[in-house]
């Protein structure tokens, strides 16, 4: 797959008005459409509220025929009649909830994490303006507690995936998605952030002493190559290592699939404490994690 770095407007002669300038939103939508054209099959484009709150970005994906599941800020305002909900959190509060014995509009969904740990959340289709269970865009609220809607454990999700059994299912170009699947898809997004953190910190995405645009692009290309090599090594392995791994179970049991046993670290790395941080999941190769040393910004091949 392709990676396109964002170039700030100051590097263009006419700034943001330069024809060659592209925003991060335009780059992201273009890459998603390019992936589809290249034959990549994916269930949905998933993004946080920095992208989900942008009507134009969702419109570009819809126009390209791409399904999406994106977060919204809780108080993202929209026009509505006086008595109706004006924000996602208002729409969630309007849903009926009488407690676990009287769940009202909320359905239980089970989130399964790596290692087998589970947590029961509640999810529901909400109504916000033109968005609703059978609208072209659904608003799905998912939370650990419908009574209080805790900020750190509540998601407000916009999706164009039709509701199973709804009037849009037959004409939708994408398979319908139940509430549990919507929640599972967005739960996977957090591991995108985990991979980005590894690229940025452990592999040195942000560690450069160059200033020109082309030099930064070259440095980022090297980091992307390093990350790809790490993935390739992890998936390939050697025959002796593969013999020690329990066969991977069928997917679909949880947000990252069922947990699997890992290759003993001693078979891959020297035993003992490491002198610096190493890539953890998804590489699963670190022998140990030691305290983090002060970082020096440098450009290393």
N, C-alpha and C positions, 0 to 999 in steps of 0.2 A: 504494500500500500504506500501511498505517497505522503510526504510531509512538506508543507509549505510554510516557511517562517513569515511572521508578520513584520512588515517594514514600516516604521513610523512615518507619519506624513512629512516630517521635517527633511526626510531624505529625497523628497520629490520637489521639483521646481515650483509647482503651484500648490504645494501642500495637499490638503484634503480635497481640493478641487482638481487635482491632477488626474487625468484619465487612467494613469497606471496605478494610482493608489487604491488599495482594497482594504476594507475594514476586516477585523477578525471574524465578524458575522458572515461577511461575503465569502471569505476564505473557507470557513467551516461548511457553509452550505454547498460551495463548489466541490469540496473534497467528498462530501457525502454523495452528491450526484455523480461524481467521477467514479467512486467506488461501485455504485450501482451499475454504471455503464460498463465497468470492467468485469462484471459478473459476480461480484461479491454478494453473498446472500446474508442478510441480517434481519433480525426481527423488527428493530426500531432504532431510530436515531435517538440517543439519550443524552440529556444535557442538564446542567443546573440552571438556576434562575437567571444567571447573567445572560443566557441565551433564551430561556423559556419565556421571559418577560417581553421579548422583542417580537411584535406582531409580524414585522417584515421577514424575520428569519423563519418563523413557522410557515409563513406564506410561501417562501422560496422552496422549502422542503415539500410542502403540499403540492406545489406546482410541478415539482420534479417527480411526483408520485412516490414520495418516501413517507413511511410511517414514523411517528415520533412519540416519545414520552419525555416530557420536560417539566422541571420544577418551576413553580411560580413563587414570588415573594408573598408572604401571608397578607400583606396589606396593599397589594397591587390593585389600584382602583380602576373601576370601569363604570360606565354610565348604567344607571338603572332607575326605575321608579322609586319614589321616596321610601316606600315600605319594604322594598326588595333588598337583597344582599348587594353590597357594593364592592366587596373584597372577598378573596378566597376564604379568609378566616370567618367572615360573616356568613358565607354560604355553608361552611362546616358547622357553625353554631346553630344554623337553622334546621339541621338534620335531627330527627327524633332519636333520643337516647334515654332509656329509663334504667340503665344498669345492665349487668351481665345477664340477668334473667328476663329483661325486657329490652333487647338491643335496638329495637325500632328499625331505622334505616341502615344501621351498621352491620356488616358481615365480618365474621372472624377470618383472618388470614394468618397463616403460620409462616414466619420467617425462619429459615434454617441456615445456620452459619457453619463455617468450616469447623470441623471437629464434632459436629452433631448437635451443638447447642441450638435450641429453638426458642422462639419468643412469639407470643400471640399478639398480633395487632388487630385493629379494626379498620375497615375500609368501606367507602360508600361513594356513590355517584351523587354529586351536588349540582345545584342549579345556580348559575351566575350569569345574568344577562342572557345572551343568546347561547351560552354554553350550557349543556345539560346532558343527561344520559343518552339521548338520541339525537343530539346536535352534531354538526360536523366536527366540533371539538367538544370532548368530554372533560369535565373537571372532576378529578378523583381525589378525595381526601383520605389519607391513611395516617393513623396515629396509634400510639400505645395507650392512649386514654381519651376516649371521646368526650368525657365530662370536662376535662380541663384543657385539652389540646396543647400539651406541653411544647414549647418552642423547639426544643432539641430533639423531640421524638414525634414530630408531625410533618408530613409532606403534603403539599398541594400540587397536584400533577395535571398538566394539560396533555391530552393525547387525541390523535385522530383515529385510533383503533376503535372500531365499532363495538357496541355492547352485544354480547351473545344473546340471541333471541330478539334483538331490537329490529326496528324497521330498516336500519341502514346496513344490516349484516349482509343481505343478499346482494346488494349493489356495491359493497365496499371492495376495492381491489386487494385489500389485505385481510387475512384471517381475523375474526373477532377475538377480543381479549377480555377475559373475565378479570374481576378486581384483583384476584390473587396473582395473576400474571403481570398486571400493570405494576403492582408493588414489587414483584420479583425483578422485573426489568430495571426499575429505578434503583433497587438495592445493589445491582451489579455495577452501577455507575461509580460507586465509591472506590472500586478497585481500579478504575481508570485514573482516579486521583492518586491512588497508591503507586501506580506505575509511573505517573508523571513525577511524583516526589522522588522516586528512585533515579529517574533520568536526570532530574535537576540537581539532586544532592550527591548521591553515591557515584553517579557516572559523570558529574561535572558539567551539566548543561550550562550552569550560571558561572562557571569558573573560567573566565577568559580575560586577557589583558589587551585585547584588540579593540579598535573603535570603528573601523570601516564596516560598512554593511556587508560587503562580500566576505570579509574575514570572519565576521560573526556567523554568516551562513555556512562557511566551511567548517567552523568549529562545531556548529550544531549538526552538520551532516556526519562528522566523525562520531559524535555522541550517539546519534541515531544508529549508526553502524554498530557501535559497541553494544547498544541495547539489543539489536537484532541478533548479534553473535551470541549474547547471553541466552536469549530465548532459544536459538538454534541448538546450542550446546545442551540446554536443559531438556529439550524435547528429544534430541538424538541420543545422547548418553553413549556409554560403551556397552557391549554385550554383557560384561560381568556385572555392571550396575543394573541393567534391566532385569537380570535374574533375581535381584533382591527386592524388586518392587512388586507389590501386590497388584494384579490387573485392575485397571481403572473401572469402576462400576459405571452403569449406564447413567447418562446425564439426566437432569430434571429433578433431582432431589435437593432442592435448596438453591440459594442464590449463586453459589459457585460450584454446584454439584456436590455429591457426597465426598466426605473427606477420604484421603488415601494415605497410606503409609509412605513415608519418605525414605529415600536412600540415606543410610547412615552417613553423617558428615565426614567421619574419619576415612571413608572410602573415596572421598573426593578431595578434601583439603587436609593439610597437616593438622594433627590434633593440637589443642591448646588455645589459649586466649589470642584473639586477633589484635593487631595494633591499631586498627581503625575499623569504622563501620563497614559492613558488607551488604550486598543486596539480599534481602530476606525474600518473602513471598513476592513474585511467583517463582523465584529461582530455587528456593529451598536448599541452598548450598552452603550457607554460612556455618562454619564450625562453631563459632561463638561470637557474641557481640560484646565488645569492650567499650569503655568510655570514649566519648567522641573527643578527638584532639582539635585544637584550634585550626580553622581552615584558612589557607592562604590562597588568594585568588591568582591563579596562574593558568596558562594554557599549555596543557601537556598532550602530546600525541597519544 
